[in-house]
Amino acid sequence: MKIENFINRIEVNRQFARSTVNSYTRILNNFNEYVKELYIWQKSIEDTEKLTVRDVENFISIQKIRWKSARTCNWYLACIRDFVFFAERSWEKVFNYKEILLMKEPKRKIDALTENEVQRLLNYMKVDKTKDELTKARDYAMVSVLLYTWLRVSELCNIKVEDVQEELQIIGKNSSLRLVYLFQEHLTLIRLYLFMREWKKIKSEYLFCSHSNNTKWKKLSRVAVEEIVKTAGIKAWITNPVWPHKLRHTFATSLLRRWGNIYYIKELLGHQHITTTQTYLSATNQDLKKTQNLLQTSRAEQYMEEEQLDPMPENIIIKDQNILNQFRNFIPGLQRSFQNQMNRGVPNYRTV
């Protein structure tokens, strides 16, 4: 099976994203070059009947030597397995690709910005003196939209000016259509940016476009957005690196703290499975401490209730003098009655 045929199938039939298609192409070409060099050009991955599990394992071993992570190696394995699976569907002889086992990945740590870091990032972008007013307005609107509208970078770059409304129709992964809602603050920032762009006579169908002379009026690339956010994070004195997808993590984590309904968050993020949403939600030490303090608080409340239910508190106030005198005479009378009963002789009861 030809590599080109497989790439065409995943792009047209399965409608993979362009970045995913490019990644598959790069991995398969690297694997093909490895097999050719290993067998001195007498074998390639297009000869699927000659491939073995051992070839795949050796290729992954090379990637480990090159310090590739377990997650990256599993991505390579998934790509190769898809290729062999499509070859089998095309009635070609293949090896048992089910014998290719994925590596055990360490638990993924999801990073999110704190509320203080979010405020510092936005405050810096408002007063950044290294950029002109037009670029400052674009970057501030872009980061605000990323923070509060759960958009992916590719979805942000593909927004067109004609699409700007309170409800944005976004085509996400796997060509799925979903709605993204803009707040009035975002609409105000976007309109201000568009007004300044029109005054500068910049005409582009895309909302966030480049202002440089080389790529003027073209839409911002994913790399350009990542560089803008990363630079802003460094200049805002945020310790950990900041990237656009981290803003998406921040949105998911903040929404969980305030709301807590993971099923609605899954729909907002555009995930197909809730297990994917769970990887975005990180709990800080402060959240865990608050949860642990609930036990101490409940015990303190229970203790206070027991204090209030005490039948005879020490500071009780009896206003009626007659009741107070009866209460004082009750205890000595009870003691005399008990002493008289003991003098007469108490019958011995058999202990069972």
C-alpha positions as CSV (number, residue, x, y, z in Angstrom):
1,M,0.0,0.0,0.0
2,K,1.3,3.4,-0.9
3,I,1.8,6.0,1.7
4,E,0.2,8.6,-0.5
5,N,-3.0,6.5,-0.7
6,F,-3.2,6.2,3.1
7,I,-2.6,9.9,3.6
8,N,-5.3,10.7,1.1
9,R,-7.8,8.4,2.9
10,I,-7.3,9.9,6.3
11,E,-7.5,13.4,4.9
12,V,-10.6,12.9,2.8
13,N,-12.5,10.0,4.3
14,R,-11.7,10.5,8.0
15,Q,-11.3,14.3,7.7
16,F,-8.2,14.6,9.9
17,A,-6.9,18.0,10.7
18,R,-4.1,19.4,8.6
19,S,-1.7,19.3,11.5
20,T,-2.5,15.6,12.1
21,V,-2.1,14.7,8.5
22,N,1.3,16.4,8.4
23,S,2.3,14.5,11.6
24,Y,1.3,11.2,10.1
25,T,3.2,11.9,6.9
26,R,6.3,12.8,8.8
27,I,6.2,9.7,11.0
28,L,5.6,7.3,8.1
29,N,8.4,8.8,6.0
30,N,10.8,8.5,9.0
31,F,9.8,4.9,9.5
32,N,10.1,4.2,5.8
33,E,13.6,5.6,5.7
34,Y,14.6,3.6,8.7
35,V,13.4,0.3,7.1
36,K,15.1,1.1,3.8
37,E,18.5,1.8,5.5
38,L,18.2,-1.3,7.7
39,Y,17.5,-3.6,4.8
40,I,19.7,-1.8,2.3
41,W,16.8,-0.6,0.1
42,Q,15.5,-4.2,-0.3
43,K,12.5,-3.5,1.9
44,S,10.1,-0.6,2.6
45,I,7.0,-0.1,4.6
46,E,5.0,-0.1,1.4
47,D,5.8,-3.8,1.2
48,T,3.4,-4.5,4.0
49,E,3.7,-8.3,3.7
50,K,7.4,-8.1,4.5
51,L,7.0,-5.9,7.6
52,T,7.3,-7.5,11.1
53,V,6.6,-6.5,14.6
54,R,10.3,-6.6,15.2
55,D,10.8,-3.8,12.7
56,V,8.3,-1.6,14.5
57,E,9.9,-2.3,17.9
58,N,13.4,-1.5,16.7
59,F,12.2,1.8,15.2
60,I,10.6,2.7,18.6
61,S,13.8,1.7,20.4
62,I,15.7,4.2,18.2
63,Q,13.2,6.9,19.2
64,K,13.7,6.1,22.9
65,I,17.5,6.5,22.4
66,R,16.7,9.9,20.9
67,W,15.0,10.9,24.2
68,K,11.5,10.7,22.8
69,S,8.8,10.6,25.6
70,A,6.5,7.6,26.1
71,R,3.6,9.7,24.8
72,T,5.5,10.6,21.6
73,C,6.4,6.9,21.1
74,N,2.8,5.9,21.5
75,W,1.8,8.5,18.9
76,Y,4.3,6.9,16.5
77,L,2.9,3.4,17.3
78,A,-0.7,4.5,16.7
79,C,0.2,6.0,13.4
80,I,1.9,2.8,12.2
81,R,-1.0,0.7,13.4
82,D,-3.4,2.8,11.5
83,F,-1.3,2.4,8.4
84,V,-1.2,-1.4,8.7
85,F,-4.9,-1.5,9.5
86,F,-5.7,0.4,6.3
87,A,-3.5,-1.9,4.3
88,E,-5.4,-4.9,5.7
89,R,-8.7,-3.2,4.7
90,S,-7.2,-2.9,1.2
91,W,-6.8,-6.7,1.0
92,E,-3.1,-6.8,1.5
93,K,-1.2,-9.3,3.5
94,V,0.0,-7.7,6.8
95,F,1.5,-8.9,10.1
96,N,-0.6,-9.1,13.2
97,Y,-0.6,-5.4,14.1
98,K,-2.5,-6.1,17.3
99,E,0.8,-7.4,18.8
100,I,2.1,-3.8,18.8
101,L,1.7,-2.8,22.4
102,L,1.6,0.8,23.6
103,M,4.0,2.0,26.3
104,K,2.9,2.9,29.8
105,E,2.8,6.7,30.0
106,P,3.4,8.6,33.2
107,K,0.4,10.6,34.6
108,R,0.0,13.8,32.7
109,K,0.2,17.0,34.7
110,I,-2.1,19.7,33.6
111,D,-0.9,23.2,34.2
112,A,-3.2,26.1,34.7
113,L,-2.7,29.8,35.6
114,T,-3.8,31.1,38.9
115,E,-6.2,34.0,39.1
116,N,-3.3,36.3,40.1
117,E,-1.3,35.2,37.1
118,V,-4.2,35.7,34.7
119,Q,-4.7,39.3,36.0
120,R,-0.9,40.0,35.7
121,L,-1.0,38.7,32.1
122,L,-3.9,40.9,31.1
123,N,-2.5,43.9,32.9
124,Y,0.8,43.6,31.1
125,M,-0.9,43.3,27.7
126,K,-2.8,46.6,28.4
127,V,0.3,48.6,29.1
128,D,2.9,46.9,26.8
129,K,5.1,49.7,25.5
130,T,7.0,47.6,23.0
131,K,4.0,47.4,20.6
132,D,2.0,49.9,18.7
133,E,-1.7,50.6,19.6
134,L,-3.1,48.4,16.8
135,T,-1.0,45.4,17.7
136,K,-1.7,45.9,21.4
137,A,-5.4,45.9,20.8
138,R,-5.2,42.8,18.6
139,D,-3.1,40.8,21.2
140,Y,-5.2,41.9,24.2
141,A,-8.5,40.9,22.4
142,M,-6.9,37.6,21.3
143,V,-5.7,36.6,24.7
144,S,-9.0,37.6,26.4
145,V,-10.9,35.5,23.9
146,L,-8.6,32.5,24.5
147,L,-9.0,32.8,28.3
148,Y,-12.8,33.0,28.4
149,T,-14.2,31.2,25.4
150,W,-12.4,27.8,25.5
151,L,-11.2,28.1,21.9
152,R,-8.3,26.1,20.4
153,V,-5.5,28.0,18.6
154,S,-6.5,26.7,15.2
155,E,-10.1,27.6,15.8
156,L,-9.1,31.1,16.8
157,C,-6.9,31.7,13.7
158,N,-9.7,30.6,11.4
159,I,-12.3,33.1,12.7
160,K,-13.4,35.5,10.0
161,V,-14.7,39.0,10.5
162,E,-18.2,38.1,9.1
163,D,-18.5,35.4,11.8
164,V,-18.1,37.9,14.8
165,Q,-21.4,37.7,16.7
166,E,-22.5,36.8,20.2
167,E,-22.6,33.2,19.0
168,L,-19.7,32.0,17.0
169,Q,-20.1,28.9,14.9
170,I,-16.8,27.0,15.1
171,I,-15.8,24.0,13.1
172,G,-13.5,22.1,15.5
173,K,-11.8,18.7,15.5
174,N,-13.2,16.0,13.2
175,S,-15.2,18.7,11.4
176,S,-17.6,19.0,14.4
177,L,-19.7,22.1,14.6
178,R,-20.2,23.8,18.0
179,L,-21.2,27.2,19.3
180,V,-18.9,29.5,21.2
181,Y,-20.4,32.4,23.1
182,L,-18.7,35.8,23.3
183,F,-19.3,38.2,26.2
184,Q,-20.1,41.8,25.7
185,E,-16.5,42.7,26.8
186,H,-15.1,40.6,24.0
187,L,-17.3,42.1,21.4
188,T,-16.3,45.6,22.6
189,L,-12.6,44.7,22.3
190,I,-13.0,43.1,18.9
191,R,-15.0,46.1,17.5
192,L,-12.3,48.5,18.8
193,Y,-9.6,46.5,17.1
194,L,-11.6,46.3,13.8
195,F,-12.2,50.1,14.0
196,M,-8.4,50.7,14.4
197,R,-7.6,48.2,11.6
198,E,-10.0,49.9,9.3
199,W,-8.5,53.3,10.1
200,K,-5.1,51.8,9.2
201,K,-6.7,50.5,5.9
202,I,-5.9,46.9,6.7
203,K,-8.3,44.6,4.8
204,S,-8.5,41.0,5.6
205,E,-11.3,38.4,5.8
206,Y,-9.8,36.9,9.0
207,L,-10.3,38.5,12.4
208,F,-6.8,38.2,13.7
209,C,-4.4,39.0,10.9
210,S,-0.7,39.8,10.7
211,H,0.4,43.5,10.6
212,S,4.0,43.0,9.4
213,N,5.0,44.0,5.9
214,N,6.0,40.5,4.8
215,T,2.8,38.7,5.7
216,K,0.5,41.7,5.8
217,W,-3.3,40.9,5.9
218,K,-2.7,37.2,6.2
219,K,-4.2,35.3,9.1
220,L,-2.0,34.7,12.1
221,S,-0.4,31.3,12.1
222,R,-0.5,29.0,15.1
223,V,3.2,29.5,15.7
224,A,2.7,33.3,15.7
225,V,0.0,33.1,18.4
226,E,2.1,30.8,20.5
227,E,5.0,33.2,20.3
228,I,2.8,36.2,21.3
229,V,1.4,34.4,24.3
230,K,4.8,33.0,25.4
231,T,6.5,36.4,25.2
232,A,3.7,38.0,27.2
233,G,4.0,35.4,29.9
234,I,7.7,36.0,30.2
235,K,7.4,39.8,30.4
236,A,4.5,39.5,32.9
237,W,6.9,37.7,35.3
238,I,5.0,34.4,35.3
239,T,7.4,31.7,36.5
240,N,6.1,28.7,34.4
241,P,5.9,28.9,30.6
242,V,2.6,30.1,29.1
243,W,1.2,28.8,25.9
244,P,-2.2,29.2,24.3
245,H,-3.5,25.7,25.2
246,K,-2.6,26.5,28.8
247,L,-5.2,29.2,28.7
248,R,-7.7,26.6,27.8
249,H,-6.6,24.5,30.8
250,T,-7.1,27.6,32.9
251,F,-10.6,28.1,31.7
252,A,-11.6,24.5,32.4
253,T,-10.1,24.5,35.9
254,S,-11.6,27.9,36.9
255,L,-15.0,26.8,35.6
256,L,-14.8,23.6,37.6
257,R,-14.0,25.5,40.8
258,R,-16.9,27.8,40.4
259,W,-19.4,25.4,39.0
260,G,-18.4,21.8,39.3
261,N,-20.5,20.2,36.5
262,I,-18.0,18.3,34.4
263,Y,-20.6,17.2,31.9
264,Y,-21.4,20.7,30.8
265,I,-17.7,21.6,30.7
266,K,-17.2,18.6,28.4
267,E,-19.7,20.1,25.9
268,L,-18.2,23.6,26.2
269,L,-14.7,22.2,25.4
270,G,-16.0,20.2,22.5
271,H,-14.7,16.8,23.8
272,Q,-16.2,13.5,22.6
273,H,-15.3,11.6,25.8
274,I,-15.5,12.8,29.4
275,T,-12.1,11.1,30.1
276,T,-10.5,13.7,27.8
277,T,-12.1,16.5,29.9
278,Q,-10.8,15.0,33.1
279,T,-7.2,15.5,32.0
280,Y,-7.8,19.2,31.7
281,L,-9.0,19.6,35.3
282,S,-6.3,20.1,37.8
283,A,-6.6,20.6,41.6
284,T,-4.3,22.9,43.4
285,N,-3.0,22.3,46.9
286,Q,-5.2,25.1,48.1
287,D,-8.3,23.3,46.8
288,L,-7.2,20.1,48.5
289,K,-6.7,22.0,51.8
290,K,-10.1,23.5,51.6
291,T,-11.6,20.1,51.1
292,Q,-9.8,18.7,54.0
293,N,-10.9,21.6,56.2
294,L,-14.5,20.6,55.6
295,L,-14.1,17.7,58.0
296,Q,-12.8,19.9,60.8
297,T,-15.5,22.4,60.1
298,S,-18.2,19.7,60.3
299,R,-16.8,18.4,63.6
300,A,-16.7,21.9,65.1
301,E,-20.4,22.5,64.1
302,Q,-21.4,19.1,65.6
303,Y,-19.6,20.1,68.9
304,M,-21.4,23.4,68.9
305,E,-24.8,21.6,68.5
306,E,-24.0,19.3,71.4
307,E,-23.2,22.3,73.6
308,Q,-26.5,23.8,72.7
309,L,-28.4,20.6,73.5
310,D,-26.9,20.3,77.1
311,P,-30.0,19.8,79.3
312,M,-28.5,21.8,82.3
313,P,-26.0,24.4,81.3
314,E,-24.0,25.9,84.1
315,N,-25.0,29.5,83.3
316,I,-28.7,28.7,83.4
317,I,-30.8,31.6,84.8
318,I,-34.0,30.7,86.7
319,K,-36.1,33.8,87.3
320,D,-38.9,32.2,89.4
321,Q,-37.8,32.0,93.0
322,N,-40.2,29.2,93.9
323,I,-38.9,26.9,91.2
324,L,-35.3,27.7,92.3
325,N,-36.2,26.7,96.0
326,Q,-37.8,23.5,94.8
327,F,-34.8,22.6,92.8
328,R,-32.5,23.2,95.8
329,N,-34.5,21.0,98.1
330,F,-34.8,18.2,95.5
331,I,-31.2,16.9,95.7
332,P,-31.0,16.6,99.6
333,G,-34.5,14.9,99.6
334,L,-33.3,12.4,97.1
335,Q,-30.2,11.7,99.1
336,R,-32.3,11.1,102.3
337,S,-34.6,8.7,100.5
338,F,-31.7,6.7,99.1
339,Q,-30.1,6.5,102.7
340,N,-33.4,5.2,104.2
341,Q,-33.7,2.6,101.5
342,M,-30.2,1.3,102.3
343,N,-31.0,1.2,106.1
344,R,-34.0,-1.1,105.6
345,G,-31.9,-3.5,103.5
346,V,-32.0,-3.8,99.8
347,P,-32.9,-7.4,98.5
348,N,-30.1,-9.2,96.7
349,Y,-30.9,-9.8,93.0
350,R,-29.4,-12.8,91.3
351,T,-27.0,-11.6,88.6
352,V,-27.7,-13.1,85.3
